[in-house]
Amino acid sequence: MRADSVPPAERVRAHLIDRAGADLARAMPAGYQRMGRVLLLRLPELLRPYFPEIGAAWQREIGVTTVLTQVGPIEGEARRPTVEVIAGGPTETEVVEHGIRWRFDAARIMFAAGNRTERARVARRIAPNERILDMFAGIGYFTLPAARAHPTVRVRAIEQNPEAYRYLVENARLNGVADRVEAVLGDNRTVGVPAGRFDRIFLGYLPSALPWVPIALRAARPEGAELHLHTVADVRGGAEATLRTLAEILGVPRAALDGRAEVRRVKPYGPGRDHLVVDLRTPVG
């Protein structure tokens, strides 16, 4: 078999067998996330004595500059990753997706590659002249596709993490949409969101953006708007449970959401859980 037809994880595993033995080598997961010149792994602690060798092997096999491993959970409302550098050094990188450039520090800012399809989907829904609010803008995950959808679109993008905000501003410039994006540093609960102004509102926060629905409703145009609400729910029955919770927040019967709310699966989110998005058309009730 040609060497380049063997998956990179198997080539790294073969190297690890020589150094640590077959049993430990089998403990190395095959999955990885490449973010430009940075690679993110999820290595079990039992492989710690071999972290530098594993990192160096991945550098050789796929040509990245830096290799990280996740060593803890995603932390706080700012969604900061807990990672460790096991090879290389520089952690600033750039990802290009659907022609959009996202620059960020992979050691300090999470980039969800699994949301790629959702970012493209919502961009296709945007009409000329829309006024859009991104309540959890991050580095521009939904802001940039929205701003690029049409030159007459304007986006107010709110982000409370100063580091993510810095990249949000930089990424708007890199993608030529700085004149269409009003970046706001602060918490959307306190910075003051203009009432009744927006045609489309992104609530891209996990594990659930549902608690922020009242703020979004105040910001929505009274004659109608579309909200994109992200949440995590059980694989079985989670979509219906989400709609029941949303109806309670809105103070309407569950049946009032029929024809007004549509639930879509974005990606898996851990064992037995899914990342969902609800497209909600207002007004409801």
N, C-alpha and C positions, 0 to 999 in steps of 0.2 A: 504493500500500500504506500502511495506517495506520502511524504511527510506533510505536505501542505493540505492533504485531504483529511488529516487527523484533527479533530477539534482541538483548539488551543488548551482547553482544560485537561485533556488527556495527555497532551505533550508535557504540560507542567506536572501532571500526576506521575508520569514515567520518570521524570527527574526526581520527584520526591520519593518514589519507591527506592531508588538507588541510595538516597540519603537517610530515609527514616523507616523504610520497610513498607510492605504492602498494606498492613493493617492501618497504619496511620495515614498512608496516602489515600486510602478509601474514604477517610473522614473529610477530605477536602471537597467542598461542594463544587459542582460544575458551573453553577451560575455566576454571572458577573454583570456589572453595569459599566459600560464605557461611556465616559463623558469627555469627549475630545481627547486631550492628552492625559487625562486622569482616569484610572480604573478603580472601581469600588468593589470589594469582595466582602463576604460574610464568613469569616474563618472561625471555626470552633477554638476555644481556648486551649484545648489539648495540643493544638499545633503551634502554640506560641514559640517554642524553641526554634521552629523552622520558619517563622514569619519572614525574616530577611531573605532567606533563600527562595521562598515561595514568591515574594515580591519581585526579586531579581529575575526569576524564571518568567513571570508574566511580562515584565518589561521586555525581555528578549523575544518572547513569542508573539506579542501583538504590537510592539513598538510604542508603548506609552511612556511618558516621562515619569509619572508618579503613580504609586499603588497605595490605596487606602484599604483598611478593613474596618467594618462597623463593629464597635465594641460596646455600644449601649443604645438606648432608645432615642427616638426623635424627641427633643426636649421643648416643652413649653409652647405658648402661643406663637412664638417666632419660628417654630418648627426647625430647630437647629439640630443637625446630625451630630452623633457622638462617634468620632472616627479616630483612627490612629494611622500615621504614615508608616508603612513598612518597607518602602523602597522609593528612592527619589527624594524630592523635596517640594518644588513649587506646586501649589494646589489651586491656583487660579487657572481657569480653563475656559473654553468656549465651545458651545454646542450649536450646530446649525441644523435646523429642522424646518422643512417646508420653506426654505429660503430665508428664514428668520435666524438672527444671531443672538444667542443668549450668552453673555459673559458673566462669570460668577466664581466664587471661591468654593470649591467642592468640599473643603474641610469644614466650612461654616454655614453653607447654604444648601438645602436639599433641592435636587432637581428630579422631578418625577417623570422619567421617560415614558412610563405607562399611560400618561395623560395625553400622549401625542395625538391620538385619534380625536379625543374630545376637543382639544385646542383647535384642530382643523374644522371640526363639525360646527362649532359655534361661530367661527369666523364666517362660514358660508351663510349663516342666518342673518348676518348684519346687512342692513339696508343703508343707502346713502343718507347723509344728514343725521344719523342717529347720534344721540347724546348718551354716553355710556358711563356707568359707574362701576369701577372695580374696587370692591371693599377690602380685598386681601391681595394686593397687587404683587407682592413678592418682587422678583426681578423682572416682572413683566409677562408672566406665564400666559395670561389671557389678554392683558393690555396690548401687547405688541401685535398679535394676530388681529385684534379688533381694530387697532389704529391703521393697520395696513389694508384693511378690507376695502376702504374707499377714502379718497382724500378729503371728503367733507365730514367724515366721522370725527368726533371729539371725545376723548376719554379722560375722566377724572380718576386717577389711580392713587389709592390710599395704602400706605405701608408703614407699619410702626417700627420695624426692625431697621435701625440706621444703616447697617451694612447692606441689607437687601435694597433699601431705598437708594443708596449710592449706585448700585448696579442697575436699578430701574431707570434712573436718570441717564446713566451711561448707555444702557441698551436702547433706550429711545433715540439717543443720538446716533448710535451705531447703525440703526435701522432706518434712519432718515425720517422719523416720525415725531421728533421732539416738539414740533410746532402743533401737533395734534394731541399731545399728552400733557395734562396738568398733573404733575406728580406732587403728592401731599405727604409729608412725613408726620405720622401720628396715628393714634388709635381711632378707628372709625366711630367709636362710641363717644369720643370727646372732641374731635376736631371740628365738628359741625358739618353735617352733610346737607347740602341744599335740598329743600323740600319740593316735591312735585315737579322735578326737572328731567328725569332720566327715562329713556326709552328701553334701556336694557341694563341689567344689573348682574354682575358676577359676584357670587358668594362662594369662592373656591377655598374653603377652609375645612380641614379634617381634624378630629373625627366627625364633627358635625357643625354646619353653618346654620342650622335651624334656629338657634337662639337669636341670631341676628336678623331674622325675617322682619320683625317690627321696624327696625331701622330702614331696611330696604323698602318696605311698603311706604314709609313716609317720603322716601326719595323718588319713588316711582311717579310718573306722570299720571294724574287722576283719570285721564281718558284711556289709559292702557299702557302696559309695559310688559316685558318678559324678564323673569328672574331665572337664574341658573343656580340652583341650590345644591351644594355638595354635602354628602353625609356617608356614614358607614352603617351598614345594616346586615342582619343575618342573611345568608344565602337563601334560606327557606322562609318565605313570608315577609322578608325585609322590605320589599317594595310597598306592600299594602300597609305594613306597620308605619312606614315613613309617611305615607299619605294620611293615615289617621292622626299621627302627631301633628302634621302640618295643618290639618283641618282644625285641630284644637287650638293651635297658635293663632289661626286666622279667625277663630270664633264662628265657624260655619259648619254645617253638617258635612260628613264625609262625602255625600253624594254631590255636593256643590263643586267638588274638584273634578268630577267627570267632564271630560272635554276641555278642562282648563289646565290640568297638570299631567305631565307624562314623565314616567320614571325610566331612566336608562342605566344600564350597567357600564361602568367605566373600566374597571379592572378588579381582580381579586385583591383582598386586603387582609391577608392572614387567614388562618384555618377557619372555614365556615363563615367568612365575612366577605362582603363585597363593598367596593367603593361605588356609590350610586350618585347620579345627578338627576335632579327634578327640574324640568322646564315648566315654569308656572307662568301662566298668562293672567295678568290682573286687568281690571278689578275682579274680585271674586265675591259672590254673594249679593 
